[in-house]
Amino acid sequence: MESLEAELGRAKALDVSDLADAIESIGFECTRCGACCKADAEDPHTATVFPDEVRALQESTDRDWRDVARPMPYGLEEGSEGPEGETFEWALATDGCGDCTFYAEEDGEGTCTVHDDRPLICETYPFSVALGGTSQPMGEAVDESGMVRAHECEGLGRDISRDDAEDLAAALKERAIRELEEAIDVRDEYAPVDTDPGEVVVHDSEGAKTRDGRPR
């Protein structure tokens, strides 16, 4: 298994034109169905967001950290006072239905209320690159090398312009690099902590934080 540093080197060496070729070969256009923003039958919407992306959303929406992001649920246990324990990274906050808090519907169409500031994982959906240490949707390879993957989405197979394919490819490369840099920093910053009942500690690239995004 390659080190995260080696995978980061591979991410930085990705050719945007090659990524765009893969995206263009399958095609994509968002249909605004909202499926990628809503909870599924079993779990709430879960989209990873970087700490600086949380702050950008805070600034653009004038919301508190808790209203923008929630601790990633994986690894937490249900205690007498709610979820508790240690986890890694943040997910976008959800509403009472488990949908992304920034998702809205109007006249049967879905919309992102923070579209200009949406995180990279949202900007690049339904695509990802198959590098260790990155978030890889359970999708099919869309290029011969198997590097570019596509999650199931009704927008796939639709026409996409070369310019849009290249813009998406550039964001996809940026996301891969950011995810690996984040993973390396989380690894280097991590130190286990003893949590109190009902307490959640989130480890991200900036260290251990409380649910409110403050240093612990």
N, C-alpha and C positions, 0 to 999 in steps of 0.2 A: 504494500500500500504506500503510495507516494505521500511525502510530507505535504502539509498545507502550503509551505513555502514553494515547493515544486509545482503544486497545482496553481498557485498564484502566478507563477512564471508562465504557465500554460495559458492562463486566463488573459494575461497581458499580451501574449503573442497571438491571440485570436485575431483572425482577419475579418474585419467588418464586412468586406465585400463577400466573403465566403458565407458568412452568417446570413447576409441579405439574400444570397442565392438560394439558401435553404428555405428561408421564409417565403420568398417569391415563388418557389417551386410548388408549395402547398397552398399559398394564398391565405389571406385573412382580412376580415373586416368586422369590427365590432357591431353586433346587431342590437345592442342595448337591451339584451334579454335579462340582465341582472344576475344570471346564474353564478357568476364568479364573485358576486358581492353578498350573496345571501347564504344563510345557513342551509345545510342539507338535512336529510331526514334524521340524522343522528347527532351531528355536531354543529356548534356555532361556527360562523365564518372565522377563519384563522389566516391572517396574512401578516407575515413578518415585516417589522418596520424598524429601521435603524434609529438610534437615539437622536441623531441630528434631523432625521425626517420627522420625528415626533415634535421636536422644537419648531420646525418649520410650520407644521400644522397648527401648533399652539399659536404661533404668531399670526397666521392667516385667518384663524377662526376665533381667536381670543378665548380659548378654552383651557381648562386646567389639564395637567398631564393625564390624570385618571380618565378624563373625558375624551382623550385622544388615543391612548394606548392602555393595554392591560397586560399583566404578566402572561407569558406563554404558558398555557395550562399543563404542558407535558412535564411530568415529574412531581407535580404537586399532589398532595393528599387531601382528602376531605376530613377536616377536623370538626370538633364540636362548635367552633366559631367560624366555620367556613374553610376555604382552601388555605393550606399552609405548607411551608417548606421552601426549598430552593428550586429555582428554575433558571433557564437561560433565554435571554432575549425577550422582545416585546412583540405583541400582536396588536393590530388595530382594534380599538374598542368596538363593542357590539351593542345593539339595542336590546330591548326586551324579547324580541323574536329571534335573537342570535344573528341578525344581519349586521353588516358593517354599519357603524353609526353614521357614516357619511353617504350612505346609499339612500336614494329617494326615487319614488315612482310618480310619473305624471302622464296621464292619458295612456296608460298601459306600457310606457317605456321607462326603462331604468336610467338613472343618471347619477354621476358622481358629483357631489356638491363641492368637492375640493379638487376637481379634475386637474387644474394647473399645478397643484402641489401634491398630487398623488404619489405614493411611494413607488420605487422602481419595480417592486414585485407586481404592482398593479399595472404599471405602464407597459411591462413586457408580457403580461399574461396574454395568451396561454403558452408562451414559449419559455424554455430554459435551456441551459447548456449542461451537458453531462460531465461535470467535473466534481471530484470528491471535495467535500467541504462547502458545496453550494446547495441551495434548495432546489431539488429536482422533482418537478411534478411527475406523477406516474403516467407518463405519456409515451407515445410511439416516436421512434426516430424519424426525422423528416429529411435527413441527408444520408449519403452513403457511409460517412464515417461514424454516424450515430451520435454526433456531438450535439446537434440541435434536436430537442425533444418538444413535442406539442401535447398538451393536456387536451382531453376531450372538450370541445367547444363548438357551438353551432356556427360560429363565425369563420371556422376553418373552411378552406376550399373556395373562398370568395376572392375576387380580383383584388390585387393590391398593387399600387404604383411602385416603381423602383425607388423613388424618393422616400415613400413611406416605409418600404422594406428596409432601406438603409438607416432611416431614423430609428426604427425598431431594433435593428441589429446593433446599432451603436449603444442604445440603452441596455440591450441584453448583455453586451460585453461589459459595460459599466457595472451592471448589477452583479455579474460573476466576480469581477474584481473586488467590489465592495463587500460582497458576502465572504470572500476568502480573507480579506483584510480584517473584517469584523471577527471571523472565527479565530484568526491568529491572535488578535488583541484580547478576545475573551479568554482564550487559553492562557495567555501570559498574565492577565490580570486576576485570574480566578484564585480565590482562597476560600476553602469551605468555612461555613459559619454555623453556629448553633442558633436555630430559630426558636422563638417563643411560640406558645400555642396561638394559632390564628394569624401568625406573622408569615408574610411572603417576602422572600429576598430574591431579587432578580439580578443575575450576573450578565452584564453586557460589556462592550469594549471599554467602557469608562470605569468599570469596577462594580461593586455590589451596591444595589439601590433598593429603596423601599418602593411600595406600590405607587407612591406619588412621584417617582422619578428622582427623589433626593438621595444623595450619597448616604449609605448606611453607616 
